[in-house]
Amino acid sequence: MPVEDFLDALETRHRDRIMATVQLLAEQGHQLRRPQSDTVVGPIKELGIRMGKLRYRILYFILLQDAAILLHALAKKDRRAAGGR
């Protein structure tokens, strides 16, 4: 699902929280680190946003040091909140 469509489908407070993290990415670029950003593999990174029992992930990469390309967004239940390890 395209990131914009994913965000449009969320309730306002979740979308606002995610957009605040995207704004941090816009401001800090490749300098953004954990817990907001982490490397997945190679140049692919992810933004991580926790909201209650949900963990939102947005996969992205930095293009030419000054543009973040958002690739994919998803939500999953937090294992710790769901009783996992």
DSSP file (Angstrom, degrees, kcal/mol; ACC not computed):
  #  RESIDUE AA STRUCTURE BP1 BP2  ACC     N-H-->O    O-->H-N    N-H-->O    O-->H-N    TCO  KAPPA ALPHA  PHI   PSI    X-CA   Y-CA   Z-CA
    1    1 A M              0   0    0      0, 0.0    72,-0.7     0, 0.0     5,-0.0   0.000 360.0 360.0 360.0 132.0    0.0    0.0    0.0
    2    2 A P     >  -     0   0    0      0, 0.0     4,-2.3     0, 0.0     5,-0.2  -0.310 360.0-120.2 -58.7 145.9    1.4    3.4   -0.9
    3    3 A V  H  > S+     0   0    0     67,-0.2     4,-2.7     1,-0.2     5,-0.2   0.885 111.1  53.9 -58.4 -43.1    2.5    5.4    2.2
    4    4 A E  H  > S+     0   0    0      1,-0.2     4,-2.3     2,-0.2    -1,-0.2   0.916 110.4  46.4 -60.6 -43.8    0.1    8.2    1.6
    5    5 A D  H  > S+     0   0    0      2,-0.2     4,-1.3     1,-0.2    -1,-0.2   0.902 111.4  52.7 -64.2 -40.9   -2.9    5.9    1.3
    6    6 A F  H >< S+     0   0    0     -4,-2.3     3,-0.5     1,-0.2     4,-0.4   0.940 111.9  44.8 -59.2 -48.8   -1.8    4.1    4.5
    7    7 A L  H >< S+     0   0    0     -4,-2.7     3,-1.4     1,-0.2    -2,-0.2   0.886 108.2  57.2 -64.5 -39.9   -1.7    7.4    6.4
    8    8 A D  H 3< S+     0   0    0     -4,-2.3    -1,-0.2     1,-0.3    -2,-0.2   0.789 103.5  55.2 -61.7 -27.3   -5.0    8.6    5.0
    9    9 A A  T << S+     0   0    0     -4,-1.3    -1,-0.3    -3,-0.5    -2,-0.2   0.563  92.6  92.8 -83.7  -9.1   -6.7    5.5    6.4
   10   10 A L  S <  S-     0   0    0     -3,-1.4     2,-0.1    -4,-0.4    -3,-0.0  -0.427  86.1 -98.9 -85.0 158.3   -5.5    6.0   10.0
   11   11 A E    >>  -     0   0    0     -2,-0.1     4,-2.4     1,-0.1     3,-0.6  -0.432  43.8-104.9 -70.1 155.4   -7.2    7.9   12.8
   12   12 A T  H 3> S+     0   0    0      1,-0.3     4,-2.9     2,-0.2     5,-0.2   0.849 115.6  51.4 -55.3 -46.2   -6.0   11.4   13.2
   13   13 A R  H 3> S+     0   0    0      1,-0.2     4,-1.7     2,-0.2    -1,-0.3   0.859 112.7  46.5 -66.0 -33.0   -3.9   11.0   16.4
   14   14 A H  H <> S+     0   0    0     -3,-0.6     4,-2.4     2,-0.2    -1,-0.2   0.932 113.5  48.3 -70.9 -45.6   -2.0    8.1   14.9
   15   15 A R  H  X S+     0   0    0     -4,-2.4     4,-2.8     1,-0.2    -2,-0.2   0.915 111.1  51.2 -60.2 -43.4   -1.4    9.9   11.6
   16   16 A D  H  X S+     0   0    0     -4,-2.9     4,-1.8    -5,-0.2    -1,-0.2   0.902 110.1  49.0 -62.0 -41.4   -0.3   13.0   13.5
   17   17 A R  H  X S+     0   0    0     -4,-1.7     4,-1.3    -5,-0.2    -1,-0.2   0.908 113.2  46.9 -65.3 -42.2    2.2   11.0   15.6
   18   18 A I  H  X S+     0   0    0     -4,-2.4     4,-2.3     1,-0.2     3,-0.3   0.921 110.7  52.1 -64.9 -43.7    3.6    9.3   12.5
   19   19 A M  H  X S+     0   0    0     -4,-2.8     4,-2.3     1,-0.2    -1,-0.2   0.830 103.8  57.9 -64.5 -31.2    3.9   12.6   10.6
   20   20 A A  H  X S+     0   0    0     -4,-1.8     4,-1.7     2,-0.2    -1,-0.2   0.890 108.8  46.1 -63.5 -38.2    5.8   14.1   13.5
   21   21 A T  H  X S+     0   0    0     -4,-1.3     4,-2.0    -3,-0.3    -2,-0.2   0.881 110.2  52.5 -71.6 -38.4    8.4   11.3   13.1
   22   22 A V  H  X S+     0   0    0     -4,-2.3     4,-2.3     1,-0.2    -2,-0.2   0.886 107.3  53.8 -62.4 -37.9    8.4   11.9    9.3
   23   23 A Q  H  X S+     0   0    0     -4,-2.3     4,-2.1     2,-0.2    -2,-0.2   0.892 105.1  53.3 -63.8 -39.5    9.1   15.5   10.1
   24   24 A L  H  X S+     0   0    0     -4,-1.7     4,-3.0     2,-0.2     5,-0.4   0.910 108.5  50.5 -59.1 -41.6   12.1   14.5   12.2
   25   25 A L  H  X S+     0   0    0     -4,-2.0     4,-2.8     1,-0.2    -2,-0.2   0.913 108.9  51.5 -62.0 -42.6   13.4   12.5    9.3
   26   26 A A  H  < S+     0   0    0     -4,-2.3    -1,-0.2     1,-0.2    -2,-0.2   0.878 116.5  40.9 -61.7 -37.4   13.0   15.6    7.0
   27   27 A E  H  < S+     0   0    0     -4,-2.1    -2,-0.2    -5,-0.1    -1,-0.2   0.880 128.1  27.7 -78.1 -40.0   14.9   17.7    9.5
   28   28 A Q  H >< S+     0   0    0     -4,-3.0     3,-2.2     1,-0.2    -3,-0.2   0.654  81.5 179.9-102.4 -18.1   17.7   15.3   10.4
   29   29 A G  G >< S-     0   0    0     -4,-2.8     3,-1.9    -5,-0.4    -1,-0.2  -0.224  73.0  -1.8  54.4-134.2   17.9   13.1    7.3
   30   30 A H  G 3  S+     0   0    0     35,-0.3    -1,-0.3     1,-0.3    -5,-0.0   0.556 126.5  71.2 -68.4  -5.8   20.6   10.4    7.6
   31   31 A Q  G <  S+     0   0    0     -3,-2.2    -1,-0.3    -6,-0.1    -2,-0.2   0.639  70.8 109.3 -81.6 -14.9   21.5   11.6   11.1
   32   32 A L    <   +     0   0    0     -3,-1.9     2,-0.2    -7,-0.2    -7,-0.0  -0.439  49.9 175.9 -65.6 130.4   18.2   10.3   12.5
   33   33 A R    >>  -     0   0    0      1,-0.2     4,-1.2    -2,-0.2     3,-1.1  -0.595  23.0 -12.5-126.0-175.4   18.9    7.3   14.8
   34   34 A R  T 34 S+     0   0    0      1,-0.3    -1,-0.2     2,-0.3     4,-0.1  -0.285 111.2  30.0 -59.0 144.8   17.2    4.9   17.1
   35   35 A P  T 34 S+     0   0    0      0, 0.0    -1,-0.3     0, 0.0    13,-0.2  -0.998 132.4  35.8 -89.6  -6.0   14.6    4.7   18.4
   36   36 A Q  T <4 S+     0   0    0     -3,-1.1    12,-2.2     1,-0.2     2,-0.4   0.849 126.0  25.7 -75.9 -32.3   13.0    6.6   15.5
   37   37 A S  E  <  +A   47   0A   0     -4,-1.2     2,-0.3    10,-0.2    10,-0.2  -0.975  61.6 168.2-136.3 145.1   15.1    5.1   12.7
   38   38 A D  E     -A   46   0A   0      8,-1.8     8,-2.7    -2,-0.4     2,-0.3  -0.983  37.4-102.8-150.5 156.1   17.0    1.9   12.2
   39   39 A T  E     -A   45   0A   0     -2,-0.3     6,-0.3     6,-0.2     3,-0.1  -0.654  26.6-178.5 -83.0 134.5   18.7    0.1    9.3
   40   40 A V  E     -     0   0A   0      4,-2.8     2,-0.3    -2,-0.3     5,-0.2   0.881  69.4 -32.6 -91.9 -61.7   16.8   -2.9    7.8
   41   41 A V  E >  S-A   44   0A   0      3,-1.3     3,-2.3     1,-0.0    -1,-0.3  -0.911 104.8 -32.6-161.5 134.7   19.4   -4.0    5.2
   42   42 A G  T 3  S-     0   0    0     -2,-0.3    -2,-0.1     1,-0.3    -1,-0.0  -0.285 128.6 -13.9  54.1-128.8   21.8   -2.0    3.1
   43   43 A P  T 3  S+     0   0    0      0, 0.0     2,-0.4     0, 0.0    19,-0.4   0.552 111.9 105.4 -82.3  -6.2   20.4    1.4    2.3
   44   44 A I  E <   +A   41   0A   0     -3,-2.3    -4,-2.8    17,-0.1    -3,-1.3  -0.625  47.3 173.5 -80.7 126.8   16.9    0.5    3.4
   45   45 A K  E     -AB  39  60A   0     15,-3.2    15,-2.7    -2,-0.4     2,-0.4  -0.744  18.3-139.5-123.2 171.1   15.9    2.0    6.8
   46   46 A E  E     -AB  38  59A   0     -8,-2.7    -8,-1.8    -2,-0.2     2,-0.4  -0.998   6.8-140.7-137.3 141.8   12.8    2.1    8.8
   47   47 A L  E     -AB  37  58A   0     11,-2.7    11,-1.8    -2,-0.4     2,-0.5  -0.821  24.7-156.0 -89.0 137.5   11.0    4.7   10.9
   48   48 A G  E     + B   0  57A   0    -12,-2.2     2,-0.4    -2,-0.4     9,-0.2  -0.974  15.7 175.9-122.0 126.8    9.5    3.1   14.0
   49   49 A I  E     - B   0  56A   0      7,-2.4     7,-3.5    -2,-0.5     2,-0.5  -0.989  13.5-156.9-131.0 122.8    6.6    4.6   15.8
   50   50 A R  E     + B   0  55A   0     -2,-0.4     2,-0.4     5,-0.2     5,-0.2  -0.872  14.2 173.9-103.1 129.8    4.9    2.9   18.8
   51   51 A M  E >   - B   0  54A   0      3,-2.8     3,-2.2    -2,-0.5     2,-0.2  -0.876  62.0 -63.6-134.4  99.9    1.3    3.7   19.7
   52   52 A G  T 3  S-     0   0    0     -2,-0.4    29,-0.1     1,-0.3    -1,-0.1  -0.423 120.7  -9.4  61.2-122.8   -0.1    1.6   22.5
   53   53 A K  T 3  S+     0   0    0     -2,-0.2    25,-3.2    -3,-0.1     2,-0.3   0.435 123.0  85.3 -87.9  -0.1   -0.2   -2.0   21.2
   54   54 A L  E <   -BC  51  77A   0     -3,-2.2    -3,-2.8    23,-0.3     2,-0.5  -0.795  57.4-161.0-105.7 145.9    0.6   -1.1   17.6
   55   55 A R  E     -BC  50  76A   0     21,-2.9    21,-2.0    -2,-0.3     2,-0.4  -0.988  12.3-155.8-121.2 120.1    4.0   -0.6   16.1
   56   56 A Y  E     -BC  49  75A   0     -7,-3.5    -7,-2.4    -2,-0.5     2,-0.4  -0.770   9.1-168.6 -94.8 140.9    4.0    1.4   12.8
   57   57 A R  E     -BC  48  74A   0     17,-2.6    17,-2.3    -2,-0.4     2,-0.5  -0.996   9.2-173.0-130.4 133.3    6.9    0.9   10.4
   58   58 A I  E     -BC  47  73A   0    -11,-1.8   -11,-2.7    -2,-0.4     2,-0.3  -0.977  16.5-147.7-125.4 117.0    7.7    3.0    7.3
   59   59 A L  E     +BC  46  72A   0     13,-2.7    12,-3.2    -2,-0.5    13,-1.1  -0.632  32.2 152.3 -82.9 140.1   10.5    1.7    5.1
   60   60 A Y  E     -BC  45  70A   0    -15,-2.7   -15,-3.2    -2,-0.3     2,-0.3  -0.960  30.2-149.3-155.0 168.9   12.6    4.4    3.4
   61   61 A F  E     - C   0  69A   0      8,-1.5     8,-3.1    -2,-0.3     2,-0.5  -0.976  25.5-115.8-141.8 158.5   15.9    5.2    1.9
   62   62 A I  E     - C   0  68A   0    -19,-0.4     2,-0.6    -2,-0.3     6,-0.2  -0.821  25.8-153.5 -95.9 127.6   17.9    8.5    1.5
   63   63 A L  E >> S- C   0  67A   0      4,-4.0     3,-1.6    -2,-0.5     4,-1.3  -0.902  72.2 -19.9-105.0 121.9   18.5    9.6   -2.0
   64   64 A L  T 34 S-     0   0    0     -2,-0.6    -1,-0.2     1,-0.3     4,-0.1   0.795 111.3 -75.1  53.5  35.1   21.5   11.8   -2.7
   65   65 A Q  T 34 S+     0   0    0      2,-0.2   -35,-0.3     1,-0.1    -1,-0.3   0.367 129.2  61.7  66.6  -3.5   21.9   12.8    1.0
   66   66 A D  T <4 S+     0   0    0     -3,-1.6     2,-0.4     1,-0.2    -2,-0.2   0.403  89.1  60.6-136.7   6.3   18.9   15.2    0.9
   67   67 A A  E  <  -C   63   0A   0     -4,-1.3    -4,-4.0     2,-0.0     2,-0.5  -0.986  59.1-152.0-138.3 128.6   15.7   13.4    0.0
   68   68 A A  E     -C   62   0A   0     -2,-0.4     2,-0.7    -6,-0.2    -6,-0.2  -0.869  11.2-154.5 -97.7 126.5   14.0   10.6    1.9
   69   69 A I  E     -C   61   0A   0     -8,-3.1    -8,-1.5    -2,-0.5     2,-0.5  -0.899   8.5-146.7-102.6 114.0   11.9    8.2   -0.3
   70   70 A L  E     +C   60   0A   0     -2,-0.7   -10,-0.3   -10,-0.2   -67,-0.2  -0.718  21.9 175.4 -83.9 122.7    9.2    6.6    1.7
   71   71 A L  E     -     0   0A   0    -12,-3.2     2,-0.3    -2,-0.5   -11,-0.2   0.874  53.5  -8.1 -97.0 -45.5    8.6    3.1    0.3
   72   72 A H  E     -C   59   0A   0    -13,-1.1   -13,-2.7   -70,-0.1     2,-0.4  -0.994  52.0-154.1-159.4 146.9    6.1    1.2    2.3
   73   73 A A  E     +C   58   0A   0    -72,-0.7     2,-0.3    -2,-0.3   -15,-0.2  -0.965  18.6 163.4-129.4 147.3    4.1    1.4    5.5
   74   74 A L  E     -C   57   0A   0    -17,-2.3   -17,-2.6    -2,-0.4     2,-0.4  -0.980  23.7-142.0-154.2 163.2    2.6   -1.2    7.8
   75   75 A A  E     +C   56   0A   0     -2,-0.3     2,-0.3   -19,-0.2   -19,-0.2  -0.979  20.9 173.8-127.5 142.6    1.3   -1.7   11.3
   76   76 A K  E     -C   55   0A   0    -21,-2.0   -21,-2.9    -2,-0.4     2,-0.2  -0.987  37.6 -95.9-145.0 156.2    1.8   -4.7   13.5
   77   77 A K  E     -C   54   0A   0     -2,-0.3     2,-0.4   -23,-0.2   -23,-0.3  -0.483  43.4-111.6 -71.2 139.6    0.9   -5.6   17.1
   78   78 A D     >  -     0   0    0    -25,-3.2     4,-1.7    -2,-0.2     6,-0.2  -0.582  19.3-145.5 -70.5 123.5    3.7   -5.1   19.5
   79   79 A R  T  4>S+     0   0    0     -2,-0.4     5,-3.9     1,-0.2     4,-0.2   0.884  99.3  51.9 -60.3 -38.7    4.9   -8.5   20.8
   80   80 A R  T >45S+     0   0    0      1,-0.2     3,-1.1     3,-0.2    -1,-0.2   0.910 111.2  46.5 -66.0 -40.9    5.6   -7.2   24.2
   81   81 A A  T 345S+     0   0    0      1,-0.2    -1,-0.2     2,-0.1    -2,-0.2   0.777 111.6  53.1 -69.8 -26.0    2.1   -5.7   24.5
   82   82 A A  T 3<5S-     0   0    0     -4,-1.7    -1,-0.2   -29,-0.1    -2,-0.2   0.347 126.7 -98.3 -91.9   6.5    0.6   -8.9   23.2
   83   83 A G  T < 5S+     0   0    0     -3,-1.1    -3,-0.2     1,-0.2    -2,-0.1   0.539  82.5 128.9  91.5   6.9    2.4  -11.0   25.9
   84   84 A G      <       0   0    0     -5,-3.9    -1,-0.2    -6,-0.2    -6,-0.0  -0.106 360.0 360.0 -81.7-173.6    5.3  -12.1   23.7
   85   85 A R              0   0    0     -3,-0.1    -5,-0.1    -2,-0.0    -1,-0.1   0.420 360.0 360.0 -95.1 360.0    9.0  -11.9   24.5
